[in-house]
Amino acid sequence: MASRAGVSVATVSRILSGAYTAPPATHERVMEAVHDLDYVVNANARSLTTASGMVAMVVNDITSPFFMNVASGVEEQAVADGRVCLVCSTQGVPERELSVINLMRQRGAEAIILVGGMAETEEHLAQLTAAAEGMDRAGARLVLCGRTWRGAKAPVDVVECDMESGAFAATSHLLSAGHTRVAHLAGPHEFSVAGQRLEGYERALRAHGIQPDPALVAESDMTRESGYEAACRLLTDTDATAIFCANDMSAAGTIAAARDLGRSVPDDLSVVGFDDIPLAEDLYPRLTTVHVPQQELGRSATRLALHRRPTDPPSRRVVLGSHVVVRQSVAPPARLNTVGRADS
């Protein structure tokens, strides 16, 4: 960098540390070199000569049970490998995600694990690509967990669950119970995981000879509150007898909405969730849902980042399976439920 800026190493060091007031032209040349080389100051390196041994996990919402279960897996594996785990939140803001990534790079994170979906513009993906390339040059790793990489070719590892197949199985479970008017309470359309679940839902309908009806799809932000509001609209405006929800929190909101509208679950409305967080067993009725191995997602992402070998390819992808956990929130449509049969 010093040669790029045409100054001494000592000058670069003093300028970046803020300990030296350089002439404007010199300062500008150094900062241009920083930008051109995608240089990130390692804050720990100023006082330490060893690696920080830190794994940073970046999530949308630290209050989400799903994210915390994944975080548990990340921390478990990080501790087993002698590292410290740090959890950061973005609140779903792309600019915040990039800011956190750069901060963690400055702190010398050995791995940065991005968990969950994000509204990714082309500019955002380009910046993520640049960050991944810079981390790779520094011997660090960027890993996407429960999130598909949609950018250009880059040194990024991906650990995800087969969301599309899980959604297909969940919707098929409802169709097999006799439902033909199955609604989908989807996640934000700009999130890849939401799109995969929508694709699985529609594929299951077509496999059973049913043409998807856009009127039976409502979008939420995958919280209980948003799920409640979207379910109220579906139950008021459509003739749906079953709802497949994009996650368990929106399913909890759906069950509450049905209750407030005077409908019984599963007698009047069948509900299936996605994720299988602990709440699923505490709802009444207990929620049929798609099990996602959340802790294993976190463990796998951490292993992928820390256990690299010289022969490994620049990018790797691990896909974990999912399955439907049958509980008590599904029954045949009321007109077919002549024997009082519960979840099948």
Disulfide bonds with the S-S distance in Angstrom:
none
